[in-house]
Amino acid sequence: MNTADIDTTNMCSHLRHKLMDADGVYHQIWQTLNDDPKLTAVVRSRQLHIYRNGKKVLVLKGKAKPQIVKEDIIDKYIKD
């Protein structure tokens, strides 16, 4: 997946900074979305929902802690 394909206009500004700033706590996840073709993501309710092979594995939120829906290798990049 190319992260340029994700519409970030409705994403929470706190989350946007955590993902896109080089020193953001979720920046490695943002980079992994580009590198792993099995991962996809969509912005819903200002949060980033991440899927592996069509199954939701993680929800990243701006001010709240991330929600692990299903254990996945991407979880290792959560620094909260």
MODELLER restraints for C-alpha pairs under 7 A, 6 or more apart:
rsr = mdl.restraints
at = mdl.atoms
rsr.add(forms.Gaussian(group=physical.xy_distance, feature=features.Distance(at['CA:1:A'], at['CA:33:A']), mean=6.15, stdev=0.5))
rsr.add(forms.Gaussian(group=physical.xy_distance, feature=features.Distance(at['CA:1:A'], at['CA:34:A']), mean=5.28, stdev=0.5))
rsr.add(forms.Gaussian(group=physical.xy_distance, feature=features.Distance(at['CA:1:A'], at['CA:37:A']), mean=5.48, stdev=0.5))
rsr.add(forms.Gaussian(group=physical.xy_distance, feature=features.Distance(at['CA:1:A'], at['CA:39:A']), mean=6.65, stdev=0.5))
rsr.add(forms.Gaussian(group=physical.xy_distance, feature=features.Distance(at['CA:1:A'], at['CA:40:A']), mean=6.05, stdev=0.5))
rsr.add(forms.Gaussian(group=physical.xy_distance, feature=features.Distance(at['CA:2:A'], at['CA:34:A']), mean=5.00, stdev=0.5))
rsr.add(forms.Gaussian(group=physical.xy_distance, feature=features.Distance(at['CA:3:A'], at['CA:33:A']), mean=6.51, stdev=0.5))
rsr.add(forms.Gaussian(group=physical.xy_distance, feature=features.Distance(at['CA:3:A'], at['CA:34:A']), mean=5.83, stdev=0.5))
rsr.add(forms.Gaussian(group=physical.xy_distance, feature=features.Distance(at['CA:6:A'], at['CA:41:A']), mean=6.96, stdev=0.5))
rsr.add(forms.Gaussian(group=physical.xy_distance, feature=features.Distance(at['CA:6:A'], at['CA:42:A']), mean=6.23, stdev=0.5))
rsr.add(forms.Gaussian(group=physical.xy_distance, feature=features.Distance(at['CA:7:A'], at['CA:43:A']), mean=6.83, stdev=0.5))
rsr.add(forms.Gaussian(group=physical.xy_distance, feature=features.Distance(at['CA:8:A'], at['CA:43:A']), mean=6.75, stdev=0.5))
rsr.add(forms.Gaussian(group=physical.xy_distance, feature=features.Distance(at['CA:10:A'], at['CA:46:A']), mean=5.51, stdev=0.5))
rsr.add(forms.Gaussian(group=physical.xy_distance, feature=features.Distance(at['CA:11:A'], at['CA:43:A']), mean=6.29, stdev=0.5))
rsr.add(forms.Gaussian(group=physical.xy_distance, feature=features.Distance(at['CA:11:A'], at['CA:46:A']), mean=4.16, stdev=0.5))
rsr.add(forms.Gaussian(group=physical.xy_distance, feature=features.Distance(at['CA:11:A'], at['CA:47:A']), mean=5.99, stdev=0.5))
rsr.add(forms.Gaussian(group=physical.xy_distance, feature=features.Distance(at['CA:12:A'], at['CA:46:A']), mean=4.87, stdev=0.5))
rsr.add(forms.Gaussian(group=physical.xy_distance, feature=features.Distance(at['CA:12:A'], at['CA:47:A']), mean=6.62, stdev=0.5))
rsr.add(forms.Gaussian(group=physical.xy_distance, feature=features.Distance(at['CA:12:A'], at['CA:62:A']), mean=5.84, stdev=0.5))
rsr.add(forms.Gaussian(group=physical.xy_distance, feature=features.Distance(at['CA:14:A'], at['CA:62:A']), mean=4.68, stdev=0.5))
rsr.add(forms.Gaussian(group=physical.xy_distance, feature=features.Distance(at['CA:14:A'], at['CA:63:A']), mean=6.59, stdev=0.5))
rsr.add(forms.Gaussian(group=physical.xy_distance, feature=features.Distance(at['CA:15:A'], at['CA:61:A']), mean=6.00, stdev=0.5))
rsr.add(forms.Gaussian(group=physical.xy_distance, feature=features.Distance(at['CA:15:A'], at['CA:62:A']), mean=3.93, stdev=0.5))
rsr.add(forms.Gaussian(group=physical.xy_distance, feature=features.Distance(at['CA:17:A'], at['CA:24:A']), mean=6.32, stdev=0.5))
rsr.add(forms.Gaussian(group=physical.xy_distance, feature=features.Distance(at['CA:18:A'], at['CA:24:A']), mean=4.08, stdev=0.5))
rsr.add(forms.Gaussian(group=physical.xy_distance, feature=features.Distance(at['CA:18:A'], at['CA:25:A']), mean=5.34, stdev=0.5))
rsr.add(forms.Gaussian(group=physical.xy_distance, feature=features.Distance(at['CA:18:A'], at['CA:26:A']), mean=5.29, stdev=0.5))
rsr.add(forms.Gaussian(group=physical.xy_distance, feature=features.Distance(at['CA:18:A'], at['CA:27:A']), mean=6.38, stdev=0.5))
rsr.add(forms.Gaussian(group=physical.xy_distance, feature=features.Distance(at['CA:19:A'], at['CA:25:A']), mean=6.91, stdev=0.5))
rsr.add(forms.Gaussian(group=physical.xy_distance, feature=features.Distance(at['CA:19:A'], at['CA:26:A']), mean=4.67, stdev=0.5))
rsr.add(forms.Gaussian(group=physical.xy_distance, feature=features.Distance(at['CA:19:A'], at['CA:27:A']), mean=4.39, stdev=0.5))
rsr.add(forms.Gaussian(group=physical.xy_distance, feature=features.Distance(at['CA:19:A'], at['CA:30:A']), mean=5.74, stdev=0.5))
rsr.add(forms.Gaussian(group=physical.xy_distance, feature=features.Distance(at['CA:20:A'], at['CA:27:A']), mean=5.75, stdev=0.5))
rsr.add(forms.Gaussian(group=physical.xy_distance, feature=features.Distance(at['CA:20:A'], at['CA:30:A']), mean=6.98, stdev=0.5))
rsr.add(forms.Gaussian(group=physical.xy_distance, feature=features.Distance(at['CA:21:A'], at['CA:27:A']), mean=6.55, stdev=0.5))
rsr.add(forms.Gaussian(group=physical.xy_distance, feature=features.Distance(at['CA:25:A'], at['CA:79:A']), mean=5.76, stdev=0.5))
rsr.add(forms.Gaussian(group=physical.xy_distance, feature=features.Distance(at['CA:26:A'], at['CA:77:A']), mean=6.97, stdev=0.5))
rsr.add(forms.Gaussian(group=physical.xy_distance, feature=features.Distance(at['CA:26:A'], at['CA:78:A']), mean=6.43, stdev=0.5))
rsr.add(forms.Gaussian(group=physical.xy_distance, feature=features.Distance(at['CA:28:A'], at['CA:77:A']), mean=6.25, stdev=0.5))
rsr.add(forms.Gaussian(group=physical.xy_distance, feature=features.Distance(at['CA:29:A'], at['CA:74:A']), mean=6.92, stdev=0.5))
rsr.add(forms.Gaussian(group=physical.xy_distance, feature=features.Distance(at['CA:29:A'], at['CA:77:A']), mean=6.12, stdev=0.5))
rsr.add(forms.Gaussian(group=physical.xy_distance, feature=features.Distance(at['CA:33:A'], at['CA:39:A']), mean=5.97, stdev=0.5))
rsr.add(forms.Gaussian(group=physical.xy_distance, feature=features.Distance(at['CA:33:A'], at['CA:40:A']), mean=6.90, stdev=0.5))
rsr.add(forms.Gaussian(group=physical.xy_distance, feature=features.Distance(at['CA:38:A'], at['CA:52:A']), mean=5.37, stdev=0.5))
rsr.add(forms.Gaussian(group=physical.xy_distance, feature=features.Distance(at['CA:38:A'], at['CA:53:A']), mean=5.42, stdev=0.5))
rsr.add(forms.Gaussian(group=physical.xy_distance, feature=features.Distance(at['CA:39:A'], at['CA:50:A']), mean=6.87, stdev=0.5))
rsr.add(forms.Gaussian(group=physical.xy_distance, feature=features.Distance(at['CA:39:A'], at['CA:51:A']), mean=5.52, stdev=0.5))
rsr.add(forms.Gaussian(group=physical.xy_distance, feature=features.Distance(at['CA:39:A'], at['CA:52:A']), mean=4.55, stdev=0.5))
rsr.add(forms.Gaussian(group=physical.xy_distance, feature=features.Distance(at['CA:39:A'], at['CA:53:A']), mean=6.58, stdev=0.5))
rsr.add(forms.Gaussian(group=physical.xy_distance, feature=features.Distance(at['CA:40:A'], at['CA:50:A']), mean=5.83, stdev=0.5))
rsr.add(forms.Gaussian(group=physical.xy_distance, feature=features.Distance(at['CA:40:A'], at['CA:51:A']), mean=5.15, stdev=0.5))
rsr.add(forms.Gaussian(group=physical.xy_distance, feature=features.Distance(at['CA:40:A'], at['CA:52:A']), mean=6.43, stdev=0.5))
rsr.add(forms.Gaussian(group=physical.xy_distance, feature=features.Distance(at['CA:41:A'], at['CA:48:A']), mean=6.58, stdev=0.5))
rsr.add(forms.Gaussian(group=physical.xy_distance, feature=features.Distance(at['CA:41:A'], at['CA:49:A']), mean=5.45, stdev=0.5))
rsr.add(forms.Gaussian(group=physical.xy_distance, feature=features.Distance(at['CA:41:A'], at['CA:50:A']), mean=4.35, stdev=0.5))
rsr.add(forms.Gaussian(group=physical.xy_distance, feature=features.Distance(at['CA:41:A'], at['CA:51:A']), mean=5.93, stdev=0.5))
rsr.add(forms.Gaussian(group=physical.xy_distance, feature=features.Distance(at['CA:42:A'], at['CA:48:A']), mean=5.79, stdev=0.5))
rsr.add(forms.Gaussian(group=physical.xy_distance, feature=features.Distance(at['CA:42:A'], at['CA:49:A']), mean=5.41, stdev=0.5))
rsr.add(forms.Gaussian(group=physical.xy_distance, feature=features.Distance(at['CA:42:A'], at['CA:50:A']), mean=6.77, stdev=0.5))
rsr.add(forms.Gaussian(group=physical.xy_distance, feature=features.Distance(at['CA:43:A'], at['CA:49:A']), mean=6.14, stdev=0.5))
rsr.add(forms.Gaussian(group=physical.xy_distance, feature=features.Distance(at['CA:47:A'], at['CA:59:A']), mean=6.72, stdev=0.5))
rsr.add(forms.Gaussian(group=physical.xy_distance, feature=features.Distance(at['CA:47:A'], at['CA:60:A']), mean=5.76, stdev=0.5))
rsr.add(forms.Gaussian(group=physical.xy_distance, feature=features.Distance(at['CA:47:A'], at['CA:61:A']), mean=5.01, stdev=0.5))
rsr.add(forms.Gaussian(group=physical.xy_distance, feature=features.Distance(at['CA:48:A'], at['CA:59:A']), mean=5.64, stdev=0.5))
rsr.add(forms.Gaussian(group=physical.xy_distance, feature=features.Distance(at['CA:48:A'], at['CA:60:A']), mean=5.10, stdev=0.5))
rsr.add(forms.Gaussian(group=physical.xy_distance, feature=features.Distance(at['CA:48:A'], at['CA:61:A']), mean=6.76, stdev=0.5))
rsr.add(forms.Gaussian(group=physical.xy_distance, feature=features.Distance(at['CA:49:A'], at['CA:56:A']), mean=6.97, stdev=0.5))
rsr.add(forms.Gaussian(group=physical.xy_distance, feature=features.Distance(at['CA:49:A'], at['CA:58:A']), mean=6.04, stdev=0.5))
rsr.add(forms.Gaussian(group=physical.xy_distance, feature=features.Distance(at['CA:49:A'], at['CA:59:A']), mean=4.53, stdev=0.5))
rsr.add(forms.Gaussian(group=physical.xy_distance, feature=features.Distance(at['CA:49:A'], at['CA:60:A']), mean=6.51, stdev=0.5))
rsr.add(forms.Gaussian(group=physical.xy_distance, feature=features.Distance(at['CA:50:A'], at['CA:56:A']), mean=5.82, stdev=0.5))
rsr.add(forms.Gaussian(group=physical.xy_distance, feature=features.Distance(at['CA:50:A'], at['CA:57:A']), mean=5.96, stdev=0.5))
rsr.add(forms.Gaussian(group=physical.xy_distance, feature=features.Distance(at['CA:50:A'], at['CA:58:A']), mean=5.19, stdev=0.5))
rsr.add(forms.Gaussian(group=physical.xy_distance, feature=features.Distance(at['CA:50:A'], at['CA:59:A']), mean=6.16, stdev=0.5))
rsr.add(forms.Gaussian(group=physical.xy_distance, feature=features.Distance(at['CA:51:A'], at['CA:57:A']), mean=5.43, stdev=0.5))
rsr.add(forms.Gaussian(group=physical.xy_distance, feature=features.Distance(at['CA:56:A'], at['CA:69:A']), mean=6.49, stdev=0.5))
rsr.add(forms.Gaussian(group=physical.xy_distance, feature=features.Distance(at['CA:57:A'], at['CA:68:A']), mean=6.17, stdev=0.5))
rsr.add(forms.Gaussian(group=physical.xy_distance, feature=features.Distance(at['CA:57:A'], at['CA:69:A']), mean=4.83, stdev=0.5))
rsr.add(forms.Gaussian(group=physical.xy_distance, feature=features.Distance(at['CA:57:A'], at['CA:70:A']), mean=4.54, stdev=0.5))
rsr.add(forms.Gaussian(group=physical.xy_distance, feature=features.Distance(at['CA:57:A'], at['CA:71:A']), mean=6.56, stdev=0.5))
rsr.add(forms.Gaussian(group=physical.xy_distance, feature=features.Distance(at['CA:57:A'], at['CA:72:A']), mean=6.44, stdev=0.5))
rsr.add(forms.Gaussian(group=physical.xy_distance, feature=features.Distance(at['CA:58:A'], at['CA:67:A']), mean=5.78, stdev=0.5))
rsr.add(forms.Gaussian(group=physical.xy_distance, feature=features.Distance(at['CA:58:A'], at['CA:68:A']), mean=4.70, stdev=0.5))
rsr.add(forms.Gaussian(group=physical.xy_distance, feature=features.Distance(at['CA:58:A'], at['CA:69:A']), mean=5.31, stdev=0.5))
rsr.add(forms.Gaussian(group=physical.xy_distance, feature=features.Distance(at['CA:58:A'], at['CA:70:A']), mean=6.90, stdev=0.5))
rsr.add(forms.Gaussian(group=physical.xy_distance, feature=features.Distance(at['CA:59:A'], at['CA:66:A']), mean=5.74, stdev=0.5))
rsr.add(forms.Gaussian(group=physical.xy_distance, feature=features.Distance(at['CA:59:A'], at['CA:67:A']), mean=5.01, stdev=0.5))
rsr.add(forms.Gaussian(group=physical.xy_distance, feature=features.Distance(at['CA:59:A'], at['CA:68:A']), mean=6.52, stdev=0.5))
rsr.add(forms.Gaussian(group=physical.xy_distance, feature=features.Distance(at['CA:60:A'], at['CA:66:A']), mean=4.70, stdev=0.5))
rsr.add(forms.Gaussian(group=physical.xy_distance, feature=features.Distance(at['CA:60:A'], at['CA:67:A']), mean=6.53, stdev=0.5))
rsr.add(forms.Gaussian(group=physical.xy_distance, feature=features.Distance(at['CA:65:A'], at['CA:80:A']), mean=6.91, stdev=0.5))
